[in-house]
């Protein structure tokens, strides 16, 4: 969690109060493009960022939450095939 946030702040190279929603969207897009990570990982990263900025706004470190408008990343759900009777035999 901390490592992800440090990487974000280093990459954006802005003061916390100056970070905008577009900065966060840009960071997430570049992160996925450079690292080729899965959508599940990107949703986890988005969750970390949104949680941090929500906390920072609640505690008064920033005036408004720039992550509030970052939408969830839709992750395709895979349907698991049930075991056949043959597969269930010991």
N, C-alpha and C positions, 0 to 999 in steps of 0.2 A: 504494500500500500504506500508506504513512505517513499520507496524507490521510484514508483510510478509517478508520484507527485513531484519529486525532485527533478526527474527527467522532463516533466512538463514545464516546470518553472525555468529550468535551464534553457530549454529549447525556445520558449517564448521570449525569454530575456526581458520581461517587463515586471513592473511592480504589481503586486497582487491586485491592488485597486484599479489598475489600468487594463486588466485582461477583459476582453469582450467575448461575447458568444461566438463571433466569427473566428476569433483566435483559437478557441477550443475546437470548433469544427475543423479548422485548418490543421490543427495539431493531430486530431484523430485521423483525418484523411491521409496526411503524410505518414503517420505512424504505420497505418495499415499498408500503405503502398511500399514503404521501405522495408518493413519487416515481414510482410506476407503472412500475417497472423490470421487465425480463424475469426469468424464473426462472434463466436462464443467468447473468445479472449477480448475482442473489442468491446463487447457489451460489459464485460467485467471491468475493463479500463474506464469506460464511460460511467459506470456505477461508482467507481472510486472517485472520479473527478467530481461528479454531481454531489456525492456525499460530502466531500471536502468543502466545496464552495457553499453548499447549504449550511454547513456548520460555521464556516467563516462569516457568512451573512448573519446567521442567528447570534453569533457572539460579538458582532459589531466590528469585525476586522475589515469588512468591505461593506459598501453601502447597498449594493444589490448583487444578486446571485446570477452571474453570467451563464451558468450551466443549467439554469431552470428551463431554458427553451431547447436544450439538447434532447432530441427524441430518442427513445429506446431503439436499439438496433435489433431488427427482426432476425431471429435465428431460426432457420428451418428445422422443424421437429421431424425426427425420423420415427417411423412406425415400426416397432419391433414385431417380428414374426413370431407367433406362438410356437411352442414345441409341438412336434407331431407326436402321435402315440408311440411311434417307433423310437424316437429320440428320448422319450421319457422312460423307456424300459431300462432296468438296471443291467 
